Amino acid sequence: MLPLLQVSNVSKNFDGLQALSDVSFTIYEGERVSLVGENGSGKSTIIKIISGILEPTSGSITIGSKTKNSFTAKESMKSGVQVIYQDFSLYPNLTVKENIASNYFLSKNSFFISYKKMNEIALKALKKINLDISLEKLGSELTIAERQLVAIAKALLEDAKIIIMDEATTALTQKEIKNLLRIIEDLQKQGIAVLFVSHKVDEIQAVSDRCIFLKNGKKTVEKSTSELDHKSIVKHMSGLDYKDITPVLFEYKDNTPILEYRNVKTKNVNNISFSIHKGEVVGFCGLLGSGRSEIALSMFGCKPILDGDVFFNSEKVTFKSISDAMNMGIGYVAEDRLTESLFLDKSIGLNMTSTVYSEQTDALGFIDHGKLNELVSEWVENLSIKASSVNLPVSSLSGGNQQRVVISKWLMREGLKVLILNRPTVGVDVKAKQEINDVITKLAENEMAFALISDDLPEILNLCNKVYFVKNGAISNCIEGREITLNRLTEELNKD
């Protein structure tokens, strides 16, 4: 096999912070390599250096036959490197076809653009991943999963020799992930190498020929995937011992649900009935477009309820707005923290206090900044948020720490009774995921209720006392306690 990419003794220093230290590895033609590590281990930094976004402090990069201290982004792309980033890099004001075909026309320096050619290019790209979507849909109108799939289609369209997938499956359902893994196998047959960055152990095992582990900016282990099992991958990635998952049994202390839906209908869901009790973690599982997120949004007052009854603490209620839901004691951790939950250019502290800021006033009615600072310090400690200063922008944090910030802004609200979690550990590493799940478990023991929307089956197994399956805008089944097994979850999700 021919080496397509060589990273040689690469180090990167950011104003005294050592992000990478003497990292070396090689990727060969048609090889599938997983780059594995916790948030903050240096994975994103090395990807940005390979793709020409960052220059290394020392070391060199070889792509094909060219060796340089650093490549520009254009040079990297021309050499055959394509990157699918976590933020998908799509233009929100352009259509699907314009997003997909934009690089083609830019590379041709075309003065005139043929929309017939644009349609042909876009359809060809979408066909490669079997994605059926309107070419006229704007980037801003796409769901997270659709944006991710369009970004993948765009990358596959180019004359790529190495495709880097940075958390490329975070927003995909199990069915879509299987399709992507099939695509990766097809790329391998064409001699295209894939550098796959993921926190999902099952995917790492399924997709990789070899694993490279980073920790604190250093390469710690490099092994053939055949030499690794689930437990050893978790250990090398996080330093944690893998925990065997057992069903969560729940004892009802109060037979009256804190939140109950009876035959509720919204725009995209019909005849939904479920109940959540104090201290209960209730899962909502379903494929993309099943209606699971619509149920979550209706609980938080974002989607109007057209018919049916909602009860909160046995009283019939109506959620006309988000304020109504918040005033009742309901919080919502949104699916996409970057666009829906965080003010990225604002400080960590301001983000943490954004839901309580106006309520923390002194005797004269002025904002009590001392009390706000106390709350921030308390929850930084409670959730182990790793930040050198809470005055730094929240964008400076790793994905796991950003998610802790999102969760903290709800937990510091007095009177919070129900927290809706829409895929709360997407894009966070194994260690951060376990720590977040431990927080959820502890809060549930103190009688906080949770609605968990997830297709991460180990997470469902680890946390949920009860699971509702959502299909075609309706609840198709419900299982509880010892019925919640991996086989049963997989069986229910794959039912026609």
RADAJO-V463393 format. One record per backbone hydrogen bond with DSSP energy under -0.5 kcal/mol. CO is the residue of the C=O (numbers start at 1). NH is the residue of the N-H. If there is no record, write none. Layout:
# RADAJO-V463393
((CO | NH) (CO | NH))
This chain:
# RADAJO-V463393
((2 | 29) (4 | 64) (5 | 27) (6 | 8) (6 | 62) (7 | 9) (7 | 25) (8 | 60) (10 | 23) (11 | 57) (11 | 58) (12 | 19) (12 | 20) (13 | 15) (14 | 17) (16 | 18) (17 | 14) (17 | 19) (20 | 12) (23 | 10) (25 | 7) (27 | 4) (27 | 5) (28 | 31) (31 | 33) (31 | 194) (32 | 209) (32 | 210) (33 | 196) (34 | 36) (34 | 212) (35 | 198) (36 | 214) (38 | 41) (41 | 217) (42 | 46) (43 | 47) (44 | 48) (45 | 49) (46 | 50) (47 | 51) (48 | 53) (48 | 54) (49 | 52) (52 | 73) (58 | 11) (60 | 8) (61 | 68) (62 | 6) (62 | 64) (63 | 66) (66 | 63) (68 | 61) (69 | 56) (72 | 76) (73 | 77) (74 | 78) (75 | 79) (76 | 81) (77 | 80) (80 | 82) (80 | 161) (80 | 162) (82 | 164) (83 | 85) (84 | 166) (85 | 88) (87 | 89) (87 | 90) (90 | 92) (91 | 94) (91 | 139) (92 | 140) (94 | 139) (95 | 99) (96 | 100) (97 | 101) (98 | 102) (101 | 105) (102 | 106) (103 | 107) (104 | 108) (105 | 110) (106 | 109) (112 | 114) (113 | 115) (114 | 118) (115 | 119) (116 | 120) (117 | 121) (118 | 122) (119 | 123) (120 | 124) (121 | 125) (122 | 126) (123 | 127) (124 | 128) (125 | 129) (126 | 129) (126 | 131) (127 | 130) (130 | 132) (131 | 133) (134 | 137) (135 | 97) (137 | 96) (138 | 141) (139 | 142) (143 | 147) (144 | 148) (145 | 149) (146 | 150) (147 | 151) (148 | 152) (149 | 153) (150 | 154) (151 | 155) (152 | 156) (153 | 157) (154 | 158) (155 | 158) (158 | 160) (161 | 193) (162 | 82) (162 | 164) (163 | 165) (163 | 195) (164 | 84) (164 | 166) (165 | 167) (165 | 197) (167 | 170) (169 | 172) (173 | 177) (174 | 178) (175 | 179) (176 | 180) (177 | 181) (178 | 182) (179 | 183) (180 | 184) (181 | 185) (182 | 186) (183 | 187) (184 | 188) (185 | 189) (186 | 190) (187 | 190) (187 | 192) (188 | 191) (191 | 30) (193 | 163) (194 | 33) (194 | 196) (195 | 165) (195 | 197) (196 | 35) (196 | 198) (197 | 167) (199 | 201) (200 | 204) (201 | 205) (202 | 206) (203 | 207) (204 | 208) (209 | 225) (210 | 34) (211 | 213) (211 | 223) (212 | 36) (213 | 220) (213 | 221) (215 | 218) (217 | 21) (218 | 215) (218 | 220) (221 | 213) (223 | 211) (224 | 227) (225 | 228) (229 | 233) (230 | 234) (231 | 235) (232 | 236) (233 | 237) (234 | 238) (234 | 239) (234 | 240) (235 | 239) (237 | 38) (242 | 244) (247 | 249) (250 | 252) (251 | 253) (255 | 257) (257 | 314) (258 | 313) (259 | 276) (260 | 311) (261 | 274) (262 | 309) (264 | 272) (265 | 306) (265 | 307) (269 | 266) (271 | 273) (272 | 264) (274 | 261) (276 | 258) (276 | 259) (277 | 280) (280 | 282) (280 | 450) (281 | 283) (281 | 465) (281 | 466) (282 | 452) (283 | 468) (284 | 454) (285 | 470) (287 | 290) (290 | 473) (291 | 295) (292 | 296) (293 | 297) (294 | 298) (295 | 299) (296 | 300) (297 | 302) (297 | 303) (298 | 301) (304 | 306) (307 | 265) (309 | 262) (310 | 317) (311 | 260) (312 | 315) (315 | 312) (317 | 310) (318 | 320) (321 | 325) (322 | 326) (323 | 327) (324 | 328) (325 | 329) (325 | 330) (326 | 329) (329 | 417) (329 | 418) (331 | 420) (332 | 334) (333 | 422) (335 | 337) (336 | 340) (337 | 341) (337 | 342) (342 | 344) (343 | 346) (344 | 395) (346 | 394) (347 | 351) (348 | 352) (349 | 353) (351 | 354) (353 | 356) (353 | 357) (356 | 359) (356 | 360) (357 | 360) (359 | 361) (360 | 368) (362 | 365) (366 | 362) (367 | 369) (368 | 372) (369 | 373) (370 | 374) (371 | 375) (372 | 376) (373 | 377) (374 | 378) (375 | 379) (376 | 380) (377 | 381) (378 | 382) (379 | 383) (380 | 385) (381 | 384) (384 | 386) (385 | 387) (389 | 392) (390 | 349) (392 | 348) (393 | 396) (394 | 397) (398 | 402) (399 | 403) (400 | 404) (401 | 405) (402 | 406) (403 | 407) (404 | 408) (405 | 409) (406 | 410) (407 | 410) (407 | 411) (408 | 412) (410 | 413) (413 | 416) (417 | 449) (418 | 331) (418 | 420) (419 | 421) (419 | 451) (420 | 333) (420 | 422) (421 | 423) (421 | 453) (423 | 426) (425 | 428) (429 | 433) (430 | 434) (431 | 435) (432 | 436) (433 | 437) (434 | 438) (435 | 439) (436 | 440) (437 | 441) (438 | 442) (439 | 443) (440 | 444) (441 | 445) (442 | 446) (443 | 448) (444 | 447) (447 | 279) (449 | 419) (450 | 282) (450 | 452) (451 | 421) (451 | 453) (452 | 284) (452 | 454) (453 | 423) (455 | 457) (456 | 460) (457 | 461) (458 | 462) (459 | 463) (460 | 464) (464 | 248) (465 | 481) (466 | 283) (467 | 479) (468 | 285) (468 | 470) (469 | 476) (469 | 477) (471 | 474) (473 | 270) (474 | 471) (474 | 476) (477 | 469) (479 | 467) (480 | 483) (481 | 484) (483 | 485) (485 | 489) (486 | 490) (487 | 491) (488 | 492) (489 | 493) (490 | 494) (492 | 495))
